[in-house]
Amino acid sequence: MMNKIVKDKSIDIVTLERLFEEVCFTGEEAEVLEKYTCDYDFTSVEKQGPEWIFSLLNVIRSELAGEEIVIEDYRYLNGVFIRVLEWLIEGSTYLKCYEGVKLNDQRMLVERYLDEALASREAIRLIDTEGEGDYVTDKLRKLTLSGYLFKKSLVWITLSTIVRFSPRLHLLPAEGFVLLVYHTLNKNFPRVTECMNERVALMREQDDILSFEGRTEEQLQDTVWILGAKLLSGVPVQEEFACLRSMFFRYLYILGEKKEELFRENAFNSLLFNQKNPVFAWEDLLKFSFDDLKAVIEEKSVAALRNCQGRMFDGKGQVLVDNKAITLSAPTSMKFDMVAEINGMALKVGSNKRKLVFDGELAEVTKSWRGVFADFSDELKKNVLKKRRPPVGVSVTIKIKLIYNQNPTLAFVSVVDDQYEGDGVLHVSHITRAKLDTIEDILHPGDLLQATVVESSEEKLQFSIWEELNRSAAVRLDAGDECNALFLYEKNELLIWLSENGYIVYTSVPEGMEIKENDCYLLRITEIPTRGRIRGEMVQASTESFDRHDAVSNLVYEYLGDCKRFREGDVQANFNMGKIERSVDISHGYVKELIRLLQFYLTREVSLGNLNLLYFIRLLSHVLGDNRLKTYYDCLINYLIIRYEFVEEGDVRKIDLDFLERDFQRFPALERQWTIIKILAACKDGSCADELVRYSRSGDEDVANVAKYILEKELPGHTVGTSRLIHDELLALLSFKKEEQEELTFGERNFVREFMESIVYPAGSRGADVEAQIDIMMCAICGFLNEQGGVVYIGVNDEGEPVGVHGDLEYLYCVPDKYELFLHKRIIEAFGANIDSLTLIRYREVDDCLVFAVSVPPYHQVVKYDSIVWERRGEELLEMQGEDVKVLEEKRKTVEPGIMAREPLFPGDKGYNSL
């Protein structure tokens, strides 16, 4: 220790060795201090004076801020820093060597350093105790609310230290993580960006798991907030942005209980059409309110522009996505069939089968899909010859074999290609739009040229070079070039011309000018697209003339030269290389998102439409090469088919439950479907009654209702409850029939019903009284019109059991269609044609009993029957009078005319969501 006299005060100025003794560092601290200060010299105390210790502090502070330091070294080095600072300010007289302003400055500096070091130590403590998530969320939530924090700079030191060293930063609670991303947007925190990418990558990995195992509401919300923050932060890669945006809206759709179609539409447009319009901002996301986010998205969503480049995935088959279709094709595909349409996009599959049926009976549909899967199977691929017939849209090299003598406008050609083979034809109409009598002297045997396949089947192969010729001409043209041209014809309000150089030019139709075929005009070229029509404008009539045949011949000659140079590698390809070559590649992740998205277009009804969509998605999973996804959709397909068989046959074929269970048990999210399969398999098995009773008490409404249905239908001695359940509601859980073509928009499931056994025989009477029964029905309809609508079921008793209208048909001497007309006629007599046009009447056989359903919407004004206003209140039908009628009239003014608020009339009608 050195002694220094400063104004008669004895001040201790310690050496580095003495400092070690005074502060008493631990062995780990001394080791870390030596490690990070060994390159510095602090021994020249005589030269440095009391300032040397501040040099030491600055060195330690600098090392603490270094990027290379690890958390363990940081812990010890920061401990050294704190203890030296505490010794300076509380444990020694060191600072007394300064006076006045200098003393105050140094003291304040030491205090600031100490506060910062303590804030950093707090961060390390939070990390050690795994409390950083709560701290980040709490502090940033307060900062977002007020914009201020007590000792804000120190809080940010704690936060920044957590960001530097927390190994769980990417796993912070969703709210805290989103707030952290938001508050560090304009700060230099690269690790936050890294952790955001880690978090999103983890969520992408978990997407499958959550789909297979089921999602909780908390998981849904977390995913929405994190993906929303990622989208607002910016995603530089277009495909990744499309996938994440689709995933964001997909999770919103689930969170909204699959009721908000706008979310699903946004997901679809984001993925398939690269929709990017901002539909929410940070202030919307940071409210962490689903309702608020939903409201702003509804307000800001706009129609998507369906205009983007085709995208292709090449796996175990090919996926091609363009503006109009999603097409799956196998190497052997010779023709393409449309399976279904989703949101304006056709779903197509390629096959070499002569006939595929996707809308017939179940057996035909499943047989067709077996044929499609066979085309895609790996075993079939191995046996395919190296060369195959080219599909439509692909570009190949063809060789002219001969010009057909009897029809010299037709050339026979053969494919010359490493991948494809076949013989076909090239007609003059696929060479030029000009009418030519022959293509002799235009094409010659032996000519090799690039051509596009326009028709490909087992019987016929046809090619075209029309677009190739036009593009070949386009590279030699510039806007402003002039040419003489012959007028050919007018089509779609455009004039089509053949230029003297053989290419086709399109111009607009001039007002008041009559142009005849073969008139010659001087044209000026105005637009030369890379692909498509060359456009021009008319300059003046021309006295020049030329031969059509020679013009096309010159163009083909130039094109043949381009083809030769292309084969020799001298020039870049300027040809149509087919759909695949014109499309951009898409990733495995894009196809996976497409699969997830298509699944949300499944409905609850057991229809062939749903079955086809499931088969299509399963095929998409095969092309992707994802065996787990294939098994998942195999389970859903089996589930759908078993339900169908039960509805159609009243039983299910013998199934291997053990085999199915092995697949279903892999997917906890399918527990409900598996349980229903077991219930259906137990049909007519009296030994399973106790188990069915247990299922009938399940917390899952679907499972409980199906079990109740089986008990009541097949094992009546084990009926659950005091009254029988309504047959049509139970059967709706399993029904697959979809007879109606109208788009029925149904409301909530608490719709009102009226049951009538007959419109001929009053209840409990054998004597007919048609007018009395019609009065009862019309009063009920009047009540429905004056309230929220409802359904009158005819041929159903008061307990909801179908009894049929056979007696009515015999009494009225009519068939079902005439019975329906009779009901419409009586409704017209009672309420007029307008109300009748809004009333829907359908009939169906239920357990061999013919049942009619009359669906009535709410009407926008008060309706009277027989001069009396009737209103339905719950289960009561009341006659309205006086002031009550005035109140009802005011109430009806808020109802829009023509709004249909119906429920499904029968099992299988639209209105049931999600498989």
Buried (B, 14 or more C-beta within 10 A) or exposed (E): EEEEEEEEEEBBBBBBEBBBEBBEBEEBBBEBBEEBBEEBEBEEBEEBEBBBBBEBBEBBBEBBEEEEBEBEBBBBBBBBBBBBBBBBBEEBEBBBBBEEEEEEEBBEBBEEBBBBBBBBBBBBBBBEEEEBBEBBBEBBBBBBEEEEBEEEEBBBBBBBBBBBBBEEBBBBBBBBBBBBBBBBBEEEBEBBBEBBBBBBEEBBEBBBEBBBBBBEEEBBBBBBBBBBBBBBBEBEEEBBBBBBBBBBBBBBBBBBEBEBEBBBBBBBBBBBBBBBEEBBEBEBBBEBEBEBBBEBBEEEBEEBEBEBEBBBBEBBBBBBBBBEBBBBBBBBBBBBBEBBEBEEBBBBBBBBBEEBBBEEEBEBBBBBBEBBBBBBBEEBBEEEEEEBBBBBBBBBBBBBEEBEEEEBBBBBBBBBBEEBBBEBBBBBBBBBBBEBEEBBEBBBEEBBBBBBBBBBEEEEBBBBBBBBBBBBBBEEBEEEBEBBBBBBEEEEEBBBBBBBBBBBBBBEEEEEEEBEEEEBBBBBBBEBEEEEBBBBEBEEEBEEEBEBBEBBBBBBEBBBEBBBEBBEEEBEEBBBBBBBEBBEEBBEBBBBBBBBBBBBBBBBBBBBBBBBBBBBBBBBBBBBBBEEBBBBBBBBBBBBBBBBBBBBEEEBEEBEBEEBEEBBEBBEBBBBBBBBBBBBBBBEEEEBBEBBBEBBEBEBEBBBBBBBBBBBBBBEEBBBEEEBBBBBBBBBBBBBBBEBEEEBEBBEEEBBBBBBBBBBBBEEEEEBBBEEBBBBBBBBBBBBBBBBBBBBBBBBBEEBBBBBBEBBBEBBEBEBEEBBEBBBEBBBEBBEEEBBEBBBBBBBEBEEBBBBBBBBBBBBEBBBBEEEBBBBEEEEBBEBEEEEBEEBBEEBEEBEEEBBBBBBBBBBBBBBEEB
